[in-house]
């Protein structure tokens, strides 16, 4: 895993937090929730290949 992925995740987290706060203060809680959900889904799409690689490595390690 590269350091660039960690910086991208942090950037998405900061951006989603700012947008959510702005939307909450303007009275649009539904849009703030959807923004947070979209940020979570984006980060999960970036993380899933690494989780798959981890499980494959563990599977090969124990030869299951």
C-alpha positions in Angstrom: 0.0 0.0 0.0 1.4 3.3 -1.0 1.4 6.5 1.0 -0.6 8.2 -1.8 -3.7 6.0 -0.9 -3.5 7.2 2.7 -3.3 10.9 1.6 -6.3 10.3 -0.8 -8.4 8.8 2.0 -7.5 11.7 4.3 -8.4 14.2 1.6 -11.7 12.6 1.0 -12.4 12.5 4.7 -11.6 16.2 5.1 -13.6 17.2 2.0 -16.7 15.1 3.1 -16.5 16.6 6.6 -16.5 20.1 5.3 -19.3 19.6 2.8 -21.4 17.7 5.4 -21.0 20.5 7.9 -22.0 23.1 5.4 -25.0 21.1 4.3 -26.1 20.5 7.9 -25.9 24.2 8.8 -28.0 25.0 5.8 -30.7 22.6 6.9 -30.1 19.8 4.4 -29.4 16.9 6.6 -30.4 14.4 3.9 -27.9 15.7 1.5 -25.2 15.7 4.2 -25.9 12.0 4.9 -25.7 11.1 1.2 -22.4 13.0 0.9 -21.0 11.0 3.8 -22.3 7.8 2.3 -20.7 8.6 -1.0 -17.4 9.3 0.6 -17.5 6.0 2.4 -18.3 4.1 -0.8 -15.5 5.8 -2.7 -13.0 4.9 0.1 -14.3 1.3 0.2 -13.8 0.9 -3.5 -10.1 2.0 -3.0 -9.6 -0.4 0.0 -11.3 -3.5 -1.3 -8.5 -4.7 -3.6 -6.0 -4.5 -0.6 -8.4 -6.5 1.6 -8.7 -9.1 -1.1 -5.0 -9.3 -1.5 -4.6 -9.7 2.3 -7.1 -12.6 2.3 -5.4 -14.3 -0.6 -2.0 -14.0 1.2 -3.5 -15.5 4.4 -5.1 -18.3 2.3 -1.8 -19.1 0.6 0.1 -18.9 3.9 -2.1 -21.5 5.5 -2.6 -23.4 2.2 -6.4 -23.7 2.6 
